[in-house]
């Protein structure tokens, strides 16, 4: 059984990275991760991802 969600049709070929990047750009103040003690917005998540990626690159940990 296949369920179609019209809002997600444009994401059929998207990766997790591009989907998150789209959300960071479109809705930076909206919740991305919600726990009992914390809410991380897409903007904050984007900054964390950028910082993590920079750390990997500075230690020469890149895709081969």
N, C-alpha and C positions, 0 to 999 in steps of 0.2 A: 504494500500500500504506500502510495506516495502522497505526501501532504505538501501543498503549495502555499507559501506565505508571500503574498505580493510585495511586501516591503523588502523582502530579502532577495528578490529576483536578480537585482543588479550585482549581487555578491556571489553569484554562482561560480565564477572563476577566480574569486579573490582568495588571497592567503590570509592567515590570521594577522600577519604584520600589516597588510594593506587595509584590512578591515579596522584594526585598531587605529591606524593612522587617519583613516577617514573620520572616525568618531572623535579623535583628538582635535581635528581641524573643525569639524562641524558642531561639536557640542562639548567644548572643554570644561564647562562648569557642571555637567551632568555626572551622576554617579557611575563609575565603572566597576568598582569592587566595593561591596558592602558586607561588613562583618558586624558582630554584636557591638564591637568597641570602636570601629573606625569606618569612615567612608573615604574612598579615594576617587577623585574625579578623573575624567579622561585627560584633562590637562596635566594633572599631577602624575598620572600614569605615564603619559608621554614623556615628561621630564625624567622620570625614573628609568624608562627604557633607554632614552638618549644617554643618560649618565652611565648606565650599565654597559651599553654598546661602546661608549668611549673608553671605559675601563678595559674592556676586552681588546679593543684595537691598540691601546697603549701598551698592552702586554703581548702584542703580536699574535693575538688569538683571532684569526679571521677565517673566512671560508676559503677552502683551497680549490 
